[in-house]
Amino acid sequence: MAAGGPAAPGPTPLDRGKVEGGKVTFPNWRGEADRPSPPPPAPLPPDQRVGFAIVGLGRLSLEQLLPAFAECKRARPVALVSGSPEKARLVAAQYGIPDQAVYDYAGFDRIAEDPRVQVVYVVLPNGLHREFVMRAAKAGKHVMCEKPMANNSAEARDMVAACDQAGVKLMVAYRCQYEPYNRETIQRVRSGDMGAARFIEATNTQVMGPGDQWRFSKALAGGGALPDIGLYCLNTARAITGEEPIEVFARIFNPEGDPRYREVEESVSFMLRFPSGTIANCTTSYGAHESKDLRVRLEKGWIDLENAFAYEGQQMQVAHRGGKAEIVERVRLPQQNQFALEIDHMASCVKENRMPRTPGQEGVQDHVLMEALYESARTMAPVSLKAVSGRDTTRGPEPQQEG
């Protein structure tokens, strides 16, 4: 355009958006045939985010949790706890954490004097959870703990009591209860639109490698495939129904002559019977090719969630009648990092003084049920459990969309 010509038109309100409620919002620019675009992220300024200390710099912390903070909107890593000084210094530099915020296990209790730390996230082998949750509570810090919560229900109850006494929150990191496709499954089942759920089929298997890792030590792991990966099947079945089982039944298989399974189990098949009549059939193994899938069979259709328990790659299909046809629909949801979602949920609970969706009581109940499953496998008989009235009796309020 020649100099001095008419000026280009400015952006319209549709393109410019507006600020309201501390967020930038835009009107939907897409046609009715397409999904509206999600709102832009509204992260808190860094100095207003909840500070997390990560205890343990193993694979989960380095491969998933610390990278997930880049997608968090309400939380940030501010301290590290490790028994490896070289690794801790390197990771601290990578994430901009100062040297004085790096602790070893012996000096962990000094974290009480660190005002940057509001939440301690315990990411250690299961057998060490109780010690560090209780030390964190004594230091006056809120606590997030990896699953399984402990090695047994007695340890888990000690952890709940310690946090209650210290007046701090305790959340168990059941990431699948925050993952969008798992939440969509729960919502669809509980809506009743597809009728009653008759069967839940959950599988979580993987093939384990060398035996010199902590997961094969009963003292560190508490058990084998059941508390490590079978727990996802158990916890998800409970979350879908909102109920507690009234009967459980289990069988355990260990390959003969494999020294890795001297202390812990390789494979477990188990059944949960719920008061409503729903039956969950679950399988878990350290010796079967990776499969992490969930299917719910209801009166009026089924829901199939592939990679339900994986870190990513969830794919959902829903089947139902459509006139004279069987309709199978693929459901697509926006991609979200489930680790960032659960961390931000804990941060919101701390900032707003809310009970987490998966508090310590949720972890205790899973340990009670796993102990009943082990008892069933030992006696080769079903184990009956006292009926629990109501839904979600061990859970806090539904997680909010953290924006």
C-alpha positions in Angstrom: 0.0 0.0 0.0 1.3 3.4 -0.9 2.5 5.7 1.9 -0.3 7.8 3.3 -3.0 5.4 2.2 -5.8 4.3 4.4 -4.7 2.6 7.7 -5.2 -1.1 8.1 -8.3 -1.9 10.3 -7.6 -2.7 13.9 -8.5 -6.0 15.5 -12.2 -6.6 16.3 -13.4 -7.6 19.8 -13.5 -11.2 18.5 -9.8 -11.1 17.8 -8.7 -8.8 20.7 -10.5 -10.6 23.5 -10.9 -9.0 26.9 -9.6 -9.2 30.5 -12.1 -10.4 33.1 -11.7 -12.1 36.4 -8.0 -11.9 36.2 -7.9 -13.8 32.9 -7.8 -13.1 29.2 -10.8 -14.5 27.4 -11.8 -14.7 23.8 -15.2 -15.3 22.2 -15.4 -18.5 20.2 -14.1 -18.0 16.7 -15.0 -21.3 15.3 -18.2 -22.5 13.6 -20.8 -24.6 15.3 -19.6 -27.7 13.6 -16.3 -27.7 15.4 -15.3 -27.8 19.0 -14.6 -24.4 20.5 -10.9 -23.7 21.2 -9.9 -24.0 24.9 -9.3 -20.7 26.8 -5.7 -19.5 27.1 -3.8 -20.6 30.2 -4.1 -18.3 33.2 -1.0 -19.3 35.3 -0.3 -17.6 38.6 2.8 -15.4 38.7 5.8 -17.4 39.8 6.0 -15.7 43.2 2.4 -16.6 43.9 2.7 -20.3 43.1 2.9 -23.0 45.8 6.4 -24.2 46.4 7.1 -28.0 46.2 10.0 -29.9 47.5 10.7 -33.2 45.6 11.9 -36.0 47.9 13.8 -38.5 45.8 15.3 -38.0 42.3 14.6 -41.3 40.7 13.1 -42.0 37.3 9.6 -40.8 38.1 10.8 -37.5 39.5 13.2 -36.8 36.6 11.3 -38.2 33.7 7.8 -37.1 34.6 7.3 -34.9 37.7 9.9 -32.2 37.3 9.2 -31.7 33.6 5.5 -31.5 34.4 6.0 -28.4 36.5 6.6 -26.6 33.1 2.9 -27.2 32.5 1.7 -26.3 36.0 -0.2 -23.1 36.5 -0.2 -23.0 40.3 2.9 -24.8 41.5 6.6 -24.7 41.1 9.6 -26.7 42.3 11.6 -24.9 44.9 13.7 -27.6 46.7 15.1 -31.1 46.2 15.9 -33.9 48.6 18.4 -36.6 47.5 21.0 -39.0 48.7 23.1 -38.3 45.6 24.9 -34.9 46.0 26.2 -34.9 42.4 22.8 -35.7 40.9 21.1 -33.2 43.2 23.4 -30.3 42.2 23.0 -31.1 38.5 19.2 -31.3 38.7 19.0 -28.1 40.9 20.9 -26.2 38.3 18.7 -27.5 35.5 15.6 -26.2 37.3 16.9 -23.0 38.8 16.9 -24.3 42.4 19.5 -22.6 44.6 22.2 -24.7 46.4 20.8 -23.9 49.8 17.4 -25.5 48.8 19.1 -28.9 48.2 18.8 -31.3 51.1 20.1 -34.7 51.9 18.0 -37.3 53.7 19.8 -36.9 57.0 19.3 -33.1 57.0 15.8 -33.2 55.6 14.3 -31.9 58.8 15.9 -28.5 58.2 13.2 -28.0 55.6 11.0 -26.8 58.4 13.0 -23.5 58.3 12.6 -23.1 54.5 9.6 -20.7 53.9 9.7 -21.4 50.1 8.5 -25.0 50.7 4.8 -25.4 51.3 4.4 -28.9 50.0 6.7 -31.9 50.3 6.2 -34.5 47.5 7.5 -37.9 48.6 8.6 -39.9 45.6 10.7 -42.6 47.3 10.3 -46.4 47.4 7.1 -47.4 49.2 8.7 -48.6 52.3 10.2 -45.2 53.0 6.9 -43.2 52.5 5.8 -43.4 56.1 9.1 -42.0 57.5 9.3 -39.0 55.2 5.6 -38.2 55.3 5.7 -38.1 59.1 8.9 -36.0 59.1 7.4 -33.6 56.6 4.3 -33.3 58.8 6.4 -32.7 61.8 8.2 -29.9 59.8 4.8 -28.3 59.3 4.6 -28.9 55.6 1.7 -30.2 53.5 2.4 -33.6 52.0 1.8 -35.2 48.6 2.8 -38.9 48.6 3.2 -41.3 45.7 1.1 -44.4 45.5 0.9 -46.9 47.0 0.7 -44.8 50.1 2.8 -47.2 52.2 3.6 -50.9 52.7 0.4 -51.6 54.6 -2.7 -50.1 56.1 -1.1 -49.7 59.6 1.7 -47.5 58.1 -0.9 -45.6 56.1 -3.0 -44.9 59.2 0.1 -43.6 61.0 0.7 -41.2 58.2 -2.9 -39.9 58.2 -2.8 -39.4 62.0 0.5 -37.6 61.8 -0.8 -35.1 59.2 -4.0 -34.6 61.1 -2.1 -33.9 64.3 0.2 -31.4 62.5 -2.8 -29.7 60.8 -1.4 -30.3 57.3 -3.0 -31.7 54.2 -2.1 -35.2 52.9 -2.8 -36.1 49.3 -2.0 -39.5 47.6 -0.9 -39.1 44.0 -3.6 -41.1 42.3 -2.9 -39.4 38.9 -5.6 -41.3 37.0 -8.3 -39.6 39.1 -7.1 -36.3 37.6 -6.5 -37.6 34.0 -9.2 -36.3 31.6 -10.2 -39.5 29.9 -10.5 -41.4 33.3 -12.6 -38.5 34.6 -14.7 -38.6 31.5 -15.3 -42.4 32.0 -16.3 -41.8 35.6 -18.7 -39.0 34.6 -20.4 -41.1 31.9 -20.9 -44.1 34.1 -22.2 -42.1 37.0 -24.6 -40.0 34.9 -26.7 -43.1 34.4 -27.3 -42.3 30.7 -25.9 -45.7 29.7 -27.8 -47.6 32.5 -26.1 -49.5 35.3 -22.5 -50.7 35.1 -22.5 -54.5 35.1 -18.8 -55.2 34.6 -15.5 -53.3 34.9 -12.5 -55.0 33.2 -9.2 -53.5 34.1 -5.7 -54.7 33.1 -2.3 -53.3 34.0 0.7 -55.5 32.9 4.3 -55.0 32.0 7.5 -57.0 31.7 10.1 -56.4 34.4 13.8 -56.6 33.8 16.8 -57.2 36.2 16.1 -58.3 39.7 18.4 -55.8 41.4 15.8 -53.1 41.7 13.8 -52.0 44.7 10.5 -53.3 43.3 11.5 -56.9 44.0 12.3 -56.1 47.7 9.3 -56.7 50.0 10.7 -54.3 52.6 10.9 -51.5 50.1 7.9 -52.3 47.9 5.5 -54.0 50.2 4.5 -56.4 47.4 4.9 -57.0 43.7 2.6 -56.3 40.8 -0.5 -55.7 43.0 0.5 -52.6 45.0 2.7 -51.3 42.2 0.5 -51.4 39.0 -2.5 -53.5 40.0 -3.4 -50.7 42.4 -4.5 -48.6 39.4 -7.1 -51.3 38.5 -8.3 -51.4 42.1 -8.4 -47.7 42.7 -10.0 -46.9 39.3 -12.8 -49.5 39.8 -13.6 -47.8 43.2 -13.5 -44.4 41.6 -15.8 -45.3 38.8 -18.5 -46.7 41.1 -17.9 -44.5 44.0 -18.6 -47.6 46.1 -16.5 -49.9 48.3 -16.4 -53.6 47.6 -18.3 -56.0 49.8 -16.4 -59.1 48.6 -13.0 -59.7 47.0 -11.4 -62.8 45.5 -7.8 -63.2 44.2 -5.3 -65.7 42.8 -1.6 -65.2 42.6 0.9 -66.8 40.2 4.7 -66.8 40.5 6.9 -68.4 37.8 8.8 -71.4 39.2 12.5 -70.9 39.6 12.6 -67.1 39.0 14.6 -65.6 41.9 13.1 -62.2 41.3 9.8 -63.5 42.9 11.2 -64.9 46.1 9.6 -62.0 48.1 6.9 -60.5 45.9 4.3 -61.7 43.4 4.5 -61.6 39.7 0.9 -61.9 38.6 -2.5 -61.4 40.2 -6.0 -61.9 39.0 -8.7 -60.5 41.3 -12.4 -59.7 41.5 -14.3 -57.0 43.4 -18.0 -57.2 44.0 -19.8 -53.9 44.7 -23.1 -53.3 46.6 -24.8 -52.1 43.4 -24.1 -55.4 41.7 -21.2 -54.2 39.6 -18.3 -56.7 39.4 -14.8 -55.6 38.6 -12.5 -58.3 37.0 -8.9 -57.1 37.2 -5.5 -58.5 36.1 -2.0 -57.3 36.8 1.4 -58.8 36.1 5.1 -58.1 36.0 5.4 -60.9 33.3 3.0 -60.0 30.5 3.5 -57.5 27.7 2.5 -54.0 28.5 -1.3 -53.4 28.5 -3.0 -50.7 30.5 -6.6 -50.8 29.4 -10.0 -50.3 30.9 -13.5 -51.4 29.7 -16.9 -50.8 31.4 -19.8 -52.8 30.2 -23.1 -51.2 30.9 -26.8 -51.9 30.2 -26.9 -49.6 27.2 -23.4 -49.8 25.8 -19.8 -50.0 26.7 -16.8 -47.6 27.3 -13.4 -48.7 26.1 -10.4 -46.7 27.4 -7.1 -47.8 25.8 -3.9 -46.9 27.8 -6.1 -45.9 30.7 -3.3 -46.2 33.2 -0.5 -45.0 31.0 1.3 -41.7 31.2 -0.1 -40.7 27.8 -1.8 -42.0 24.7 -5.3 -42.5 26.1 -7.9 -43.4 23.4 -11.7 -43.7 24.2 -14.4 -45.4 22.3 -18.1 -45.5 23.4 -20.7 -48.0 21.9 -24.4 -47.7 22.1 -27.5 -48.4 20.0 -28.5 -45.9 17.3 -31.9 -47.0 15.9 -31.2 -50.4 14.2 -27.4 -49.8 14.2 -24.6 -50.3 16.8 -22.8 -47.0 16.9 -19.2 -46.9 18.1 -17.9 -43.4 18.7 -14.3 -42.2 19.3 -14.1 -39.5 22.0 -11.3 -36.9 21.7 -10.4 -34.7 24.6 -7.8 -31.9 24.8 -4.4 -33.2 25.7 -3.4 -32.4 29.3 -0.4 -33.6 31.4 -1.9 -35.7 34.2 1.1 -35.1 36.5 0.7 -31.3 36.1 -3.1 -31.7 36.8 -2.6 -33.5 40.1 0.2 -31.2 41.3 -1.9 -28.1 40.5 -4.8 -29.7 42.3 -2.7 -30.1 45.5 -1.5 -26.5 45.1 -5.1 -25.2 44.8 -6.1 -27.2 47.9 -3.3 -25.6 49.8 -4.1 -22.0 48.6 -7.8 -22.4 49.1 -7.8 -24.6 52.2 -9.7 -27.5 50.4 -9.5 -31.2 51.1 -7.8 -33.0 48.2 -9.8 -35.3 46.0 -7.5 -38.2 47.0 -6.6 -37.7 50.6 -4.8 -40.1 52.9 -8.0 -42.0 53.7 -8.2 -43.0 50.0 -4.8 -44.6 50.3 -5.7 -46.4 53.6 -8.8 -47.9 52.0 -6.7 -49.3 49.1 -4.3 -50.9 51.5 -7.2 -52.5 53.4 -8.5 -54.0 50.2 -5.1 -55.2 49.0 -4.7 -56.9 52.3 -8.0 -58.6 51.8 -6.9 -59.7 48.3 -3.7 -61.2 49.7 -5.8 -63.0 52.3 -8.1 -64.4 49.6 -5.1 -65.6 47.6 -3.6 -67.3 50.7 -6.8 -69.0 51.7 -8.1 -69.6 48.2 -11.5 -68.3 49.3 -13.5 -65.1 48.8 -13.2 -62.5 51.6 -16.3 -60.6 52.7 -16.0 -57.0 53.7 -18.2 -54.7 55.8 -20.6 -52.7 53.7 -19.9 -49.0 53.4 -22.9 -46.8 52.8 -22.7 -43.8 50.5 -20.4 -42.8 47.7 -16.9 -41.3 47.7 -16.6 -41.8 51.5 -12.8 -41.6 51.3 -12.5 -38.7 48.8 -12.7 -35.0 48.9 -14.6 -32.7 46.5 -14.3 -33.1 42.8 -11.2 -31.5 41.3 -11.8 -28.1 39.7 -10.4 -27.0 36.4 -7.2 -25.3 37.4 -6.8 -22.2 35.2 
